[in-house]
Amino acid sequence: MKASTMQDQISEFGPGDIRLQAMNLLARREHLRHELAFKLGKRFGSDAESAIKSVLDDLSAEGLLSDERFTESYIRQRVGKGYGPDRIRQELRQKGVDTALLDLALESADVDWVERAAAVRFKKFGSTPPLDFKEKARQMRFLNYRGFGAEFAAAALDFDPSELAE
């Protein structure tokens, strides 16, 4: 019996198979539309491009695939891990999220960025304020790396630990 080639296997896949694979991926986590299209394209090949687009259109119409929901979920996840708006914005841009959608999602995130920056700082350095310029600069660099701009980082250094809502 002759071994089937990849091309033969591709022709055996239909929209139902593509939808099932898409649903399996979406069951694990939210995806951006182009991210899901890329994964499905790798799985089913370039011959299935129109079928993939059709399936993704259907999933979007049914509300099962949403770039907005992905963006909101990603922001919540990264805020929970202690990242600031600058870092989150950069990561989502790299993932290809639309700038207007990104700005809207960050504005509606309902996060007190100063409080988040202070919580991250307290977790890393404790509640004692920096005693000298060198230590203050070190803590500012840490907060900047985490995605908190100079305004949020400076405010976090002056933040009263008793104001944190744990």
Rosetta silent file (secondary structure, phi, psi, omega in degrees, C-alpha in Angstrom):
SEQUENCE: MKASTMQDQISEFGPGDIRLQAMNLLARREHLRHELAFKLGKRFGSDAESAIKSVLDDLSAEGLLSDERFTESYIRQRVGKGYGPDRIRQELRQKGVDTALLDLALESADVDWVERAAAVRFKKFGSTPPLDFKEKARQMRFLNYRGFGAEFAAAALDFDPSELAE
SCORE:     score description
SCORE:     0.000 S_00000001
   1 L     0.000  139.947 -176.178    0.000    0.000    0.000 S_00000001
   2 L   -82.578  134.349  178.036    1.278    3.448   -0.912 S_00000001
   3 L   -71.269  136.783 -179.515    1.979    5.971    1.876 S_00000001
   4 L   -77.042  145.161  178.471   -0.160    9.080    1.585 S_00000001
   5 L   -88.682  169.523  177.970    1.555   12.388    1.043 S_00000001
   6 H   -60.762  -36.526 -179.159    0.853   15.591    2.931 S_00000001
   7 H   -63.725  -39.200  177.894   -1.046   16.876   -0.114 S_00000001
   8 H   -65.068  -38.516 -179.813   -3.398   13.880    0.023 S_00000001
   9 H   -67.454  -37.330 -179.330   -4.023   14.491    3.722 S_00000001
  10 H   -62.111  -42.372 -177.754   -4.810   18.178    3.140 S_00000001
  11 H   -68.157  -17.550  179.377   -7.503   17.341    0.611 S_00000001
  12 H   -79.662  -18.136 -178.263   -9.134   15.041    3.191 S_00000001
  13 L   -82.298  140.411  176.686   -9.738   17.926    5.591 S_00000001
  14 L  -123.268 -179.011  179.383  -12.962   19.870    5.373 S_00000001
  15 H   -57.560  -32.346  178.318  -14.452   22.915    7.066 S_00000001
  16 H   -63.695  -39.939  178.615  -15.722   20.711    9.907 S_00000001
  17 H   -67.503  -40.815  179.473  -12.171   19.587   10.680 S_00000001
  18 H   -64.849  -43.663  179.094  -10.900   23.161   10.548 S_00000001
  19 H   -63.100  -42.759  179.655  -13.702   24.326   12.847 S_00000001
  20 H   -61.222  -44.539  178.435  -13.020   21.493   15.296 S_00000001
  21 H   -64.283  -40.943  178.381   -9.316   22.368   15.443 S_00000001
  22 H   -63.117  -43.247  179.303  -10.157   26.071   15.874 S_00000001
  23 H   -64.881  -38.291  177.034  -12.578   25.266   18.697 S_00000001
  24 H   -62.109  -42.509  178.581   -9.952   23.085   20.393 S_00000001
  25 H   -66.570  -41.962 -179.680   -7.467   25.963   20.287 S_00000001
  26 H   -69.742  -25.138  178.236  -10.062   28.474   21.531 S_00000001
  27 H   -68.513  -27.905 -179.487  -11.036   26.139   24.375 S_00000001
  28 H   -78.270  -42.288  179.431   -7.503   26.431   25.758 S_00000001
  29 L  -167.079  165.482  175.130   -7.277   30.226   25.598 S_00000001
  30 L   -67.563  149.384  177.213   -8.423   33.290   23.674 S_00000001
  31 L  -132.933  151.845  167.490   -6.650   33.934   20.364 S_00000001
  32 L   -75.000  153.224 -178.969   -6.323   36.854   18.012 S_00000001
  33 H   -57.607  -48.944 -176.848   -7.909   36.217   14.627 S_00000001
  34 H   -69.687  -27.734  177.316   -4.620   36.353   12.731 S_00000001
  35 H   -68.173  -44.029  178.621   -2.914   34.183   15.361 S_00000001
  36 H   -67.204  -39.683  177.726   -5.569   31.493   15.006 S_00000001
  37 H   -61.509  -40.343  179.116   -5.431   31.761   11.200 S_00000001
  38 H   -63.439  -46.465 -179.620   -1.663   31.225   11.328 S_00000001
  39 H   -63.403  -42.699  178.862   -1.976   28.137   13.542 S_00000001
  40 H   -67.604  -36.500  177.409   -4.704   26.653   11.376 S_00000001
  41 H   -62.675  -39.239  176.566   -2.704   27.459    8.239 S_00000001
  42 H   -64.554  -37.110 -176.578    0.266   25.526    9.617 S_00000001
  43 H   -76.258  -42.097 -172.518   -1.989   22.578   10.396 S_00000001
  44 H  -106.509   -8.400  176.641   -4.043   22.474    7.204 S_00000001
  45 L    87.774  169.062 -176.126   -1.736   24.089    4.648 S_00000001
  46 H   -72.250  -18.648  178.655   -2.109   26.999    2.255 S_00000001
  47 H   -67.706  -23.569 -177.226   -4.696   25.136    0.163 S_00000001
  48 H   -94.141   12.959 -174.559   -7.208   25.522    2.999 S_00000001
  49 H   -56.442  -45.558 -178.757   -6.795   29.308    3.242 S_00000001
  50 H   -69.353  -36.624  178.137  -10.299   30.172    2.002 S_00000001
  51 H   -67.324  -38.576  177.906  -11.907   27.495    4.198 S_00000001
  52 H   -63.072  -45.634  179.410   -9.977   28.822    7.213 S_00000001
  53 H   -59.873  -42.642  179.885  -11.144   32.380    6.486 S_00000001
  54 H   -63.154  -44.499  179.471  -14.734   31.158    6.197 S_00000001
  55 H   -63.773  -42.786  179.497  -14.530   29.247    9.495 S_00000001
  56 H   -65.892  -36.713  174.880  -12.984   32.253   11.262 S_00000001
  57 H   -61.001  -44.263  178.828  -15.722   34.517    9.883 S_00000001
  58 H   -62.621  -44.911 -179.598  -18.338   32.113   11.266 S_00000001
  59 H   -63.791  -37.903  177.346  -16.627   31.938   14.670 S_00000001
  60 H   -65.823  -43.874  179.911  -16.427   35.734   14.825 S_00000001
  61 H   -63.108  -32.851  179.631  -20.103   36.081   13.894 S_00000001
  62 L   -82.642   -5.534  179.915  -21.024   33.588   16.632 S_00000001
  63 L    80.579   14.396 -179.148  -18.981   35.535   19.181 S_00000001
  64 L   -90.348  -17.443  178.711  -16.545   32.666   19.756 S_00000001
  65 L  -127.590  120.457 -175.655  -13.565   34.538   18.322 S_00000001
  66 L  -147.223  119.308  175.673  -12.973   38.098   19.441 S_00000001
  67 H   -64.326  -34.220  179.138   -9.858   40.265   19.282 S_00000001
  68 H   -63.509  -45.540 -179.003  -11.463   42.558   21.882 S_00000001
  69 H   -66.422  -39.408  176.348  -11.954   39.707   24.331 S_00000001
  70 H   -59.111  -47.310 -176.892   -8.392   38.469   23.727 S_00000001
  71 H   -62.350  -45.598  179.148   -7.001   41.934   24.416 S_00000001
  72 H   -62.993  -41.852  179.189   -9.001   42.368   27.626 S_00000001
  73 H   -64.249  -43.322  179.982   -8.011   38.905   28.830 S_00000001
  74 H   -63.623  -42.619  178.994   -4.348   39.506   28.047 S_00000001
  75 H   -61.685  -47.114  178.981   -4.371   42.838   29.889 S_00000001
  76 H   -58.198  -43.927 -178.800   -5.968   41.251   32.988 S_00000001
  77 H   -62.870  -46.664 -176.531   -3.421   38.453   32.945 S_00000001
  78 H   -71.836  -34.826  175.111   -0.402   40.751   32.629 S_00000001
  79 H   -62.214  -42.509  178.811   -1.688   43.213   35.261 S_00000001
  80 H   -62.770  -26.722  178.554   -2.056   40.247   37.607 S_00000001
  81 L   -90.504    2.360  173.531    1.562   39.313   36.989 S_00000001
  82 L    92.421   25.597  178.663    2.720   42.821   37.898 S_00000001
  83 L  -102.049  148.897 -177.237    3.267   44.467   34.522 S_00000001
  84 L   -94.737  176.787 -173.646    2.501   48.081   33.724 S_00000001
  85 H   -64.562  -34.295 -179.061    0.708   49.725   30.814 S_00000001
  86 H   -66.479  -44.247 -179.852    3.827   50.472   28.759 S_00000001
  87 H   -67.387  -43.032  179.590    5.009   46.857   28.785 S_00000001
  88 H   -62.788  -43.924  178.755    1.521   45.496   28.103 S_00000001
  89 H   -59.131  -45.658 -179.840    1.063   47.945   25.218 S_00000001
  90 H   -62.029  -45.874 -179.090    4.402   46.892   23.703 S_00000001
  91 H   -62.492  -42.966 -178.981    3.611   43.174   24.000 S_00000001
  92 H   -70.094  -33.879  174.691    0.178   43.559   22.417 S_00000001
  93 H   -62.733  -42.346  178.541    1.590   45.660   19.567 S_00000001
  94 H   -62.819  -30.568  177.568    4.103   42.891   18.893 S_00000001
  95 H   -78.837  -10.147  176.436    1.214   40.436   18.764 S_00000001
  96 L    94.325   19.367  178.429   -0.450   42.627   16.145 S_00000001
  97 L   -72.722  137.348  178.681   -3.346   44.094   18.120 S_00000001
  98 L   -58.166  135.731 -176.322   -4.887   47.161   16.488 S_00000001
  99 H   -60.965  -41.676  179.829   -3.693   50.366   18.186 S_00000001
 100 H   -63.748  -43.521  178.210   -7.198   51.815   18.573 S_00000001
 101 H   -63.168  -42.535 -179.925   -8.451   48.590   20.161 S_00000001
 102 H   -61.758  -48.262  179.776   -5.400   48.476   22.409 S_00000001
 103 H   -61.373  -43.683  179.548   -5.816   52.060   23.616 S_00000001
 104 H   -63.245  -42.714 -179.000   -9.511   51.528   24.308 S_00000001
 105 H   -66.697  -39.781  178.589   -8.880   48.297   26.224 S_00000001
 106 H   -67.908  -37.370  177.980   -6.155   49.857   28.381 S_00000001
 107 H   -65.306  -38.920 -176.373   -8.369   52.871   29.172 S_00000001
 108 L   -89.504    6.501 -177.170  -11.284   50.663   30.176 S_00000001
 109 L   -68.778  -17.800  178.438   -9.111   48.241   32.196 S_00000001
 110 L    54.817   54.234  179.629  -10.058   50.029   35.438 S_00000001
 111 L  -120.356  133.610  172.321   -6.590   49.666   36.961 S_00000001
 112 L   -87.133   97.847 -172.831   -4.974   52.083   39.398 S_00000001
 113 H   -64.870  -32.245  177.676   -1.512   51.987   37.828 S_00000001
 114 H   -65.973  -44.829  179.462    0.140   53.847   40.712 S_00000001
 115 H   -64.084  -41.075  178.244   -1.244   51.332   43.186 S_00000001
 116 H   -63.096  -44.015  179.381   -0.164   48.409   40.958 S_00000001
 117 H   -62.324  -41.171  178.985    3.339   49.877   40.624 S_00000001
 118 H   -64.272  -41.169  179.150    3.512   50.340   44.401 S_00000001
 119 H   -63.255  -41.634  178.121    2.390   46.747   44.986 S_00000001
 120 H   -64.184  -43.519  179.108    5.060   45.455   42.585 S_00000001
 121 H   -63.210  -44.734 -179.540    7.683   47.610   44.276 S_00000001
 122 H   -64.490  -36.964  179.351    6.668   46.482   47.782 S_00000001
 123 H   -64.333  -39.809 -177.144    6.752   42.844   46.730 S_00000001
 124 H   -82.628  -42.985 -169.784   10.290   43.189   45.382 S_00000001
 125 H  -115.062   -5.856 -176.935   11.854   45.723   47.771 S_00000001
 126 L    86.153  177.016 -173.740    9.643   45.846   50.867 S_00000001
 127 L   -87.592   -7.360  178.846    7.757   48.834   52.265 S_00000001
 128 L   -72.163  127.159  179.642   10.812   50.830   53.366 S_00000001
 129 L   -66.808  153.569  179.133   11.346   53.790   51.025 S_00000001
 130 L   -61.305  137.432 -174.383   14.699   54.010   49.247 S_00000001
 131 L   -90.103  -25.115 -179.693   17.236   55.775   51.446 S_00000001
 132 L  -135.364  171.997 -176.697   19.621   57.119   48.835 S_00000001
 133 H   -62.573  -38.678 -177.994   19.661   58.167   45.208 S_00000001
 134 H   -62.363  -44.286  179.432   21.349   54.953   44.058 S_00000001
 135 H   -69.198  -38.040  177.401   18.635   52.744   45.576 S_00000001
 136 H   -62.292  -43.502  178.933   15.884   55.033   44.261 S_00000001
 137 H   -63.817  -38.851  178.861   17.358   54.813   40.760 S_00000001
 138 H   -63.972  -43.769  179.199   17.555   51.013   41.039 S_00000001
 139 H   -68.347  -36.893  176.866   13.896   50.739   42.031 S_00000001
 140 H   -63.706  -43.790  178.801   12.868   53.175   39.282 S_00000001
 141 H   -60.901  -41.684  178.554   14.748   51.079   36.682 S_00000001
 142 H   -60.259  -48.170 -179.690   12.999   47.953   37.932 S_00000001
 143 H   -65.567  -37.444  176.315    9.573   49.585   37.656 S_00000001
 144 H   -63.350  -42.011  177.509   10.413   50.984   34.208 S_00000001
 145 H   -61.028  -37.210  179.610   11.434   47.502   33.061 S_00000001
 146 L   -74.665   -8.399  174.943    8.110   46.177   34.327 S_00000001
 147 L   104.945   11.459  176.739    6.310   48.720   32.161 S_00000001
 148 L   -97.295  120.222 -179.586    5.503   51.502   34.571 S_00000001
 149 L   -63.705  173.147 -176.506    6.449   54.882   33.120 S_00000001
 150 H   -56.673  -39.278 -178.602    8.398   57.477   35.061 S_00000001
 151 H   -62.865  -47.440 -179.631    5.213   59.110   36.386 S_00000001
 152 H   -69.149  -39.935 -178.686    3.831   55.847   37.841 S_00000001
 153 H   -65.084  -44.543  179.372    7.232   54.692   39.101 S_00000001
 154 H   -63.136  -42.243  178.837    7.942   57.976   40.898 S_00000001
 155 H   -65.439  -34.418  179.385    4.490   57.948   42.484 S_00000001
 156 H   -66.925  -33.219  179.157    5.012   54.327   43.574 S_00000001
 157 H   -68.666  -26.483  179.721    8.194   55.278   45.404 S_00000001
 158 L   -96.876    2.543 -173.353    6.217   57.850   47.411 S_00000001
 159 L   -73.122  136.456  178.460    3.210   55.565   47.965 S_00000001
 160 L   -81.353  121.404 -176.980    2.093   54.891   51.545 S_00000001
 161 H   -60.497  -24.147  179.667    1.956   51.092   52.105 S_00000001
 162 H   -70.555  -15.499  179.583   -1.104   51.450   54.328 S_00000001
 163 H   -84.497   -9.776 -178.697   -3.094   52.641   51.282 S_00000001
 164 L   -70.613  130.704  177.253   -2.624   49.340   49.418 S_00000001
 165 L   -96.364   94.896 -177.957   -5.816   47.325   49.102 S_00000001
 166 L   -78.728    0.000    0.000   -4.564   43.746   49.324 S_00000001
